[in-house]
Amino acid sequence: MALSVKSRLLTGLFVLGFLGFTNCSSSENCNLVCDEIIDATAERDAENSCQCGESDASFDAGKRIDESAVTRDSSIDSHMLDEASDEIIDTSADRSITDDTVDADGCPATDSSAEDIDEQRKDASTETATEASSTPRQVAGAIQKGPFVRGTSVTLQELDDTLAPTGRTFIFETIDDLGRFNIPSYVTSTYAEIIASGYYYDEIRGELSTNQLMLRTISDLSTSATININILTSLSASRVRALVAQGSTYAEARAQAENEVLQALDFSLSANTAFDQMDVSLAGEANALLLAASISFETLGYLRDPKSPVAVLSQVMATFGNDIASDGIYDDDATASYLRCIVPGEIDPTAIRNNMEAYYQARGVEVTVPDFAEFLVVPESCCRPDTKCCSGDNVQTCDKNGRWQDTSECSGDRPFCKDARCTARCISGANRCGGLAEQTCDASGRWQDTGSCFWGTLDEIEIGGANDFLSEHGLAVDAMGNVLAVWKRNEEVRASWFAPDSGWQAAQTINPIEVDSSGTPSVAVAPSGDATVVWPISGDVLARRYHPGTGWEDVESMQTDGEQQADMARVVYAGDVTIAVFAYRTAGIVTSSRRDPASGWTSEERLNPETIFYGWDNYFPLQIAGNTSGHAMAVWGNYGFHWSDIYACRYTPETGWQEPMLIGNGLDRTGLAVAMDDAGNSVVVWMTTNTESFCPSGACGIWTNRYRIGTGWGVSQRIYDGWSFDDSEDLTFAMDFEGNAFAAWKQIYELDGSFIIRGSRYLAGQHWTEVEDIITGSVSNSAPRIAVDTNGYATLVFQAYPPSLAEIRVSRFTNEIGWQNETARAIPSSGWETMPKLVADSQGIISVIWPEYHTDSGNYWTISALRFGY
């Protein structure tokens, strides 16, 4: 009674386990056993018995399979088993036949040659097999993802002209670590399906794969002496079989299937090269394409699951093959787009080339790695995830797979799309800076690009004397583009206004000249042009207000009791109310006072209860943000030995100051920032320690928490998992009117040890983007500062340290392009430029100030300024 192949294998395992080959004589072994094992309950046919010594094992003598073929049936593809192959011959390392030969009954004989054995195998084909060619094929090849290792299991299944199995199947192995194999000489079919399963060299990691991968090909053995197995042959195999089933010849099916695979991958070749003729270790366009495809699919596996990339690779390949089989079209647009648009940017061609050359050279083979990088160029149709653009008057957002998706249609009071934002009608003839372009409002109320924005000329607002030290500066801007800058000159608090029509005014002292110990000034300017400057002194905090038309008013005391020393003061405008917050570190107190236009400054109000101690360390920070709706958010660090909890307290016109909330922990020194949008939603960002021994367990990195109107504070989350730096100038944060936020910080660059600027963006109501390198280079960069104008354009300035003198550099952000990493020198320099600060006005014009120490014509300090506009 004949059994199916799968049943024969299972039954064979049972019978072999029962017989165990132990009945054969000790001097002779039956190395060949029968492929078709009769049912154990069937009557034994003495004519078909294999007599070995005194044993009597009943097999079908005409069909044989060795033990290794049975025990390794997992390497035989399920499709192959389902096709019910009638003959399986294992030739792995010649284990099915030793140097001894076998007689007609399959028992050892001493007078048969290897050629006789081949003849016996050929004669073993059954009546169910199709008529094969009488000429054996002399074919060799290689299995490549990277090269498969020695001993990889290879299964060859002979096929007829319809690509149906003939019933003859052979199992053998690769002969070296380059994936090479030789097809047994007694294979006579024209067509064959070859399947390999094993470990391979991972060119990305430069080591062997962690799991086995299965590859296959359906090939015409008569067309070439070389048949290779690779990812492309695997992707096209099912489509070839489907086309032949529909009536195509094999040659027609192969050509069409391979063309459809290339189209699905967005690849093209100048000449028609069969997939099974490609070789990643040889030069040439076709070989370069194969290597690019192989690396791209494996990179996709790493990106989706770094722990199990081979499993993902297998899954994606199987899905691709099944998808394309029916109609030649790959319907998974998301994966196709990810392969074209995202994966190439994650590949390091130089590292892969070096890894491949080293692997082959270690095995005594010199290779020419093909120039595969040309196939990894990202198509122009791709976009960078989380960027935006205009499509007509629709805003489109680039999704995670690099495709544009419609996200909103501009209408209502913002009917036009410009620079990836819905914009209101503008006043005809108005100008602004949009990104790097000057824009002019046309007669229809639309912004049109008309020129370029550029850096103006350098202004020295103040030039200090030989013994003066100029530092601790800040600036703010009103709705009309008037900018107020403040700084310290020794113990004086100095100020200067910039007006668009007249430039910078002469600097003046705004604190009483008899005060000899002033702290760092803080400045805020309301949209109307009203301004307030506050600064701590011994036993008090002072404020001075500026009113357009009347100028500076008298200095005011903030009504402290005079018993405690305020270490820090911060001021913002919240609607038409001025809010100041103060830190008394030695007493562990955070307080606030606010000024109503009609009633003046209120008495101080403590924000942190006595149970929440502010801290003794002079580095712990205090920050506040406000908006035009009258809301404010104050944040501070609660004292810890080397780190601090972060508390936040919210102010509204209706409720005043609310109870402080613990929103996170692990704060390191002064790395804390807060921003608020027009609706009152707030985002806080802080950095943890830069020293592993001082970092709370699992807390290192850049962290954030968000306050949403209606739901309150969320759970703190980490933006970046790594060590940053704890200088107060090393973290910057800003938010636009829609609630999109930008964070940037200084970080050690792993590749060369320089200091770079990294950053991430928060997309309003969505998520933080992946951390990106905004500024890199061989020089060290620090002190980043970000400002966002009312049109949503962001500008980053930072301090760079080339080999000679420090300088100020800039990068601009637009939704369409992202950070424009020009890092061009923004200003001429004759000294050390330090700690830049900037503001952006409603027209997109940027004002930057910084202290500069001049060494070219004497040692002195200046407060310098530069504007970016049209």
C-alpha positions, 0 to 999 in steps of 0.5 A: 500500500503506497503512502503519501510522502509526508505519511511515508516519512512519519511512518519511516521514523516510527519503523526506523526507531523500532528497527534501529538498524541494530539488526544489521551485522556489525561489519556491514550497514545498510546505508540506503533505506527505502523511500517508500515504507510499506504499512507496518501492518501490511503483509511483508513481501519477501521479494522486496526485503532488504536482507542485512545479515540476519535482519529482515527489514521490509522496504520497497527496494526500488525507492530509497531514502537514507536516515538523514533524509528522514530525520531532516524532513523539516528542511523539506518545504511544506509545499514540496511535501504537499506536492507528494514527491515520490522520490527523495534522495539525500546526497549530503556529504555522500551520506546516502552512499559510502565508499562501499556500493550496494547490490540490487537489494540495497545491501553492501557490495564490494564490486560496484563503482560510484558510477554504478551507484549513480545509475542505480539512483537514476533507475530508481525513478518511479512510474509517477515521475515525468519523463526527464531529459536523459542528459544529467545537468552539470550545474553549480551555484551559490546561496546569498543573502549574505553568503550562506555557511557551510553545511546549509541544507539544500533541497532540489525538486525536479519539475516538469514543463508545467512546473509541477513536481516530477517526484524526484527530490534531492537533498544536499549541502553547501560546500563552503562558507561562501554558500556554494553548492554543486547540483548532483550529476544525476539531476536530469530535469530541465526545470527545478525548484531549489530551496535552501535553509540555513545561517548566513553572513549578516553584512549589516552587523558583520557577523553570522545571522541569529536565525536561519533563513529560507531562500528558493528559486525556480530555474531552468537548469539547461540555460546556464551552468550557474544557478544562484539562490537569493532574495530576488529569486525567492520574491519572484518564485510564486509569481513564476509558477502562477504565470506558467499555470496561466499558460505562459512558457517558463521563459515568458513567466520568468521575464514577466515576474522579475520585471514585476518584482523590480517595479514593486521595489522601484528598481530598474536595470538597463539590461535584462539579467535573470535573478538566478544569475546575479551574485553579490560578490561580483561587480556589475549593475545587476549584482549591485541591485541584488545587494541593495535589495538584500540589504534593504530587506534585512534593514527593514527587519532590524527597524521593525524588530531589532531582536528578531530581524530574520523573523521579520525578514522571512515574514515580509518576503513570504507576504511579498511573494504571496501578494505579487503571485496573483496579479504581479502587483505588490499591494502593501503600499506602506511596506513598499514606501518604507523600503524606498523612502525610509530604509535607505537612510538607515544604511551605511554603504561604507560599513557594509562594503568593509564587512563584505570585503573582510568576510571574503578575504578571511576565506582567501577570496578577493571580491569586488563588491558592486556599487550598490549605493546607487540603488539606495538613492531616495526617490523625489516622491518620498518625504521625511516623516513628520514634515508637512507641505501644501497640496493646493490648499490642503496641508499634507503630513509625511507619514512614518513610511515616507508618504504624503497624507492629507491632514487638513483642508484650509478654510474659515479664517485661515483659507490658504496653505502656505509653507505647510500651514493654513494662513489667514488673508494677509494685507496686500503689500505686507512683507515677512520672512518665511523660512529663508525666503522673503514673502510679500502679500499679493492682491488676493491676500496670499503670501508669495515668495519674492526674495531671500531673507539674509543676515544684516550688519553687525551692531555693537550695542555697547562697548565696555571698558578695559575693566568692564565685564558684560554678561547675563543678557536677555531680550524680548519682542513686541507685536510690532517688532520692537526688541528690548535687550538687557544685560549686566555691565559689572553690577549695573543693569543696562537696557537698549531698545531696537525699533525697526525704523531707527535701529538700536538706541543708546544703552542706559542704566535702569537700576539705581547706581548705588546698588552694588549687588544685582542678580541676573535680570529677566525681561518680558515685553507685552504685544502692546509694547509694555515691558518689565525688567526684574532682578534680585538684589540683597533683601529685595527684588526690584522691577522697572517698567517701560511704557511706549510714549512715556519711557521708563517708569520708576524702579519698584520694590516687589515688597519682600520682607527683607529677611531673605535673599532672593536668588532668582527672578523670572517675569512673563506677561499673561494677558495684560497681567505681569507675573513674576516668580522668585526663588529663595533657595536658602529658605527653600521657598518659591513665591510670586507677585503679579502686577495689575495695570490698575492696582500695581504689584500684589504681595508675594504668594508662596507657591510651594507648601512648606512640605515641598522644599525648594533646595539649597543648591544654587544651580536648581532652576526656576522657569515660567511661561505665559500666553496672551489668554492670561495663563501662566505656568511656573516650574521648579526643581525640588531639592535632592542630593544630585537630582530633583523632583520637578513641580509645576504650578498653574495660574489662570485669571479665574482661579489664580495659582493652583496647587503645585503638582509633581510632574517628574523627577531626575532633574539635573541642576539647571536643565529645565524649560517650559513653554505654553501655547495660546490655548494654555497647553504647556510642555515641560522639558528637563535634562538629567545628569551627565554622570552615570553614578549620579543618575537615578536608576533608569532616569538618564536622558531628556524627559518631558511632561505635558499639560493639556486643557481639560485633562491636566498633566500626563505621565512623564516620558523620555525623549532621549535615552542618554547623557546630556550636559548640565550647564544651564545653556545646554537645553533649549525649548520653544513652542509655536502658537499651534502647540508644536514644540522644539527641544534641542540640547548639547550632546557628545557625538559618539563618532568623534567625541565632539559636541553636537546639537541634537533635538526632537519636535513635539507635534501638537496633539500627537507625539515627539519625533525621533531624536535627530542630529541637528548640528554635527561637525568636527568642531564643538557646539554648545549653548543652543537657543531656539525661537519660534515666530508667529508663523511657526518658523523656528530658528536655532542659534548656537555657539561653535568652537572652531580651532581658533575663535568661538563664533555664532552659527544658525539653522532654520526650520521649515515644515517642508525641509526640516532643519536646514543644517547650514551651520554657516557662520552668521557674523564676522568675529574678532573675538570669543562670541558666547551664549547667544540669545534670540527672539522672533517677531511676527514677521519672522525677523530674528534678533540675536544678541551675545557678549563677545570678548575681543582680542584683536585690538585690546581685551574688552567686552561688547554686547553685539547684535545681528538681525535676520530679515529682508 
